[in-house]
């Protein structure tokens, strides 16, 4: 292929932990894809990978175990159904995420997400940035995800029939978590592109690689960052409102409610993804949603038999309709595939699930295999981060875990640190 791994990142490709293998990330605006697109991802994973697909907390899909020579063909196959990976990794504007898929306002949020992703994806003005730049859109502030974005848009109301958004900026997790701050309130939808472009311009000009926008907020202060953004010429640009048909594929009124298929650790086989796509064709107008909890959700089409749909989805998901809800447990790939992972996260999660009592099973959990915090542990009521590895006398290395609790509207706070797996297990038993 002749490309350096770092250059591959703009095409959404990372090297895996295992030598000679790569991961391909697929951007899905607001986590939404069609059944046809799901069939294609399943086919790509089966033909070029090992038949598995990973769902991320930002509503994207990843295909692992790809070899370098197949990467151009993978890109072509995804493009046949309108899927892109450009900017899904590396210093670019990433996929536009949304965790409010069950909200009544979601079709409008999805439409905005598609327009934003279309504007920024593959645009050379917004590539080659110091590091990743993340945009999220939410119906409200309840989940706190607006606080962890470089730009977080929260629906705030309407002005003469045009949606307005509060614009939050400079948030992020990782090794130095920082909650975003409010840049501007009640911004009309047609003003969002100029505002975001101004934010990106300031970030690209002033942040040293590999720093995020939150670095500028910490170093310069929020007031100075706001002043610099508002001084950008593009900030005051007035664009006409968007006209024409909306871009969303999620129906304005689903009619039949919403069903969720739980997916442990976001890991799907190609066969199961095909079954989930077939379910979407029959019951959800051909629409699937990748949720922030790494599950698959469906807005049921009007007139469907919801009871029958729930039974069929339970059979696909391997659950009992009306039974106890599976534990919500966001889990990154960890050292199973990721070069940054410090522990085999799926194994750790399975061990913790095995000792959970009823109270613990009623909580939402998140486990990150390294301090990068890709599973968003600081936004879970109970979050776990593999902080480091400790050398043991026998030459092995043992993981140590930090524990976070989130009780208010901000980011979770670290309450325990450097726990052994045994100590973490005892804590989980006590919840």
C-alpha positions, 0 to 999 in steps of 0.5 A, spaced: 500 500 500 505 504 501 502 509 506 505 510 513 500 508 518 500 515 521 497 517 514 492 511 514 489 514 520 485 520 516 482 514 512 480 511 519 485 506 520 489 504 526 494 499 527 492 493 531 496 490 537 497 484 533 503 485 528 501 486 521 493 487 522 489 493 522 482 496 524 478 500 520 473 505 523 466 507 519 463 513 521 455 513 522 452 520 523 448 520 529 450 512 530 444 511 524 445 506 518 441 502 514 440 495 513 443 495 506 449 498 510 449 493 515 449 488 511 455 491 507 459 491 514 457 484 515 460 482 509 466 486 509 468 483 516 467 476 514 470 477 507 476 481 509 477 480 517 475 475 522 467 476 522 467 480 527 464 487 528 465 492 534 460 497 536 463 504 539 461 508 544 461 514 539 456 510 535 461 508 529 463 501 527 470 498 527 472 492 523 478 488 526 483 483 523 484 486 516 491 486 512 494 492 509 493 489 502 486 489 503 485 496 505 483 499 499 478 494 497 475 495 504 474 502 502 471 501 496 466 496 498 464 501 504 463 506 499 458 502 494 453 503 500 455 510 502 459 509 508 465 513 509 471 512 514 475 519 512 477 522 518 474 517 523 481 517 526 487 521 526 487 529 526 481 531 523 473 532 525 471 525 527 464 522 526 458 526 529 455 523 535 449 523 538 446 519 544 439 522 544 436 517 539 430 515 543 428 522 544 422 525 540 427 530 537 432 525 534 430 526 527 432 533 527 438 532 531 440 526 526 439 531 520 443 536 523 449 530 524 448 528 517 449 535 514 455 537 519 459 530 517 458 531 510 461 538 511 467 536 515 468 529 512 474 529 507 475 537 507 482 539 507 481 545 511 479 540 517 484 535 516 491 535 519 489 538 525 493 537 532 489 531 534 482 529 533 476 534 534 469 531 536 462 534 535 456 531 539 449 533 538 444 532 544 437 533 546 439 535 553 444 535 558 442 529 562 447 524 560 453 529 560 456 527 553 456 535 551 461 536 556 466 531 553 466 534 546 470 539 542 464 542 540 457 539 544 451 542 541 445 541 546 438 543 543 435 549 547 429 551 543 427 554 537 427 561 534 421 563 529 421 555 527 428 554 527 432 550 532 437 553 537 442 550 540 447 551 546 454 550 544 459 547 549 466 547 547 473 544 549 471 538 553 475 531 553 476 525 557 483 521 556 489 522 561 487 529 563 479 529 563 476 536 563 469 538 562 467 543 556 464 550 557 459 554 554 461 558 549 454 561 546 447 559 548 441 559 543 445 559 537 440 558 531 441 552 526 444 556 520 449 559 525 452 553 527 457 552 521 460 558 522 461 558 529 464 551 529 469 553 523 471 558 528 473 554 533 476 549 529 480 555 526 483 557 533 484 550 535 488 549 528 492 555 529 494 555 536 494 548 539 501 544 539 500 537 536 498 532 539 494 537 544 486 537 544 482 544 544 481 543 552 489 544 552 488 551 550 482 552 555 487 550 560 493 554 558 489 561 555 483 561 560 476 560 557 475 567 556 481 568 552 479 562 548 472 565 547 475 572 545 479 568 540 473 564 537 469 570 536 474 574 533 475 569 527 472 572 521 468 566 519 464 567 526 460 572 524 458 569 517 451 569 516 449 563 512 441 562 509 437 557 513 437 550 510 432 548 505 429 542 502 427 535 505 430 533 511 436 528 511 434 524 517 432 516 515 429 515 522 422 517 521 419 523 525 414 519 528 416 511 529 409 509 531 411 503 534 416 505 539 423 503 540 426 496 541 434 495 543 438 489 542 443 488 547 450 487 545 456 485 550 462 489 549 459 491 543 462 485 539 458 482 534 459 476 529 457 478 522 452 473 522 448 476 528 449 483 524 446 480 518 440 478 523 439 484 526 439 488 519 434 483 517 430 485 523 430 492 521 428 491 514 422 487 517 420 491 523 424 498 523 423 501 516 430 498 514 433 503 520 438 501 525 441 505 531 448 504 534 447 507 541 452 510 546 452 504 550 454 499 544 447 496 543 443 496 537 436 500 537 430 500 532 425 505 532 419 501 530 415 502 524 408 504 525 403 498 525 408 493 526 406 488 532 410 490 537 410 484 541 412 479 536 417 484 534 420 484 541 420 476 541 423 476 535 429 481 537 430 477 544 431 471 540 436 474 535 439 477 542 439 471 546 435 474 551 428 473 554 422 478 552 420 481 559 426 478 563 431 482 567 434 487 563 442 486 561 447 490 565 449 496 561 456 495 561 460 499 556 467 496 554 473 498 550 477 492 546 482 493 551 488 489 550 484 484 546 486 488 539 488 495 541 495 497 542 494 502 548 490 496 552 493 494 558 488 489 560 483 484 556 477 488 558 472 483 556 475 478 560 475 483 566 468 485 565 465 478 564 469 476 571 465 482 574 458 481 571 459 474 575 459 477 582 454 482 581 448 482 586 442 485 584 444 492 586 450 492 582 446 489 576 441 495 576 447 500 575 450 502 569 458 501 568 464 503 564 470 499 563 476 502 559 482 498 558 487 504 559 487 512 561 485 514 554 477 512 557 474 511 550 468 507 554 467 514 557 468 511 564 467 518 567 460 519 564 458 512 568 455 512 575 460 507 576 467 507 571 473 503 571 480 505 568 485 500 567 491 505 570 497 501 569 501 495 569 505 493 575 511 488 574 510 482 579 516 477 582 514 472 577 515 476 571 508 477 569 505 484 569 498 485 573 493 491 572 491 496 577 484 499 576 482 506 578 474 507 580 470 513 578 463 515 581 458 520 577 453 523 581 451 530 579 451 533 572 459 533 571 464 528 570 465 522 575 470 523 580 476 518 582 474 515 589 479 509 589 485 508 585 490 502 584 486 497 586 488 490 584 483 485 580 481 482 587 480 488 590 475 491 584 472 484 585 470 485 592 468 492 591 463 490 586 460 484 590 459 490 595 455 494 591 
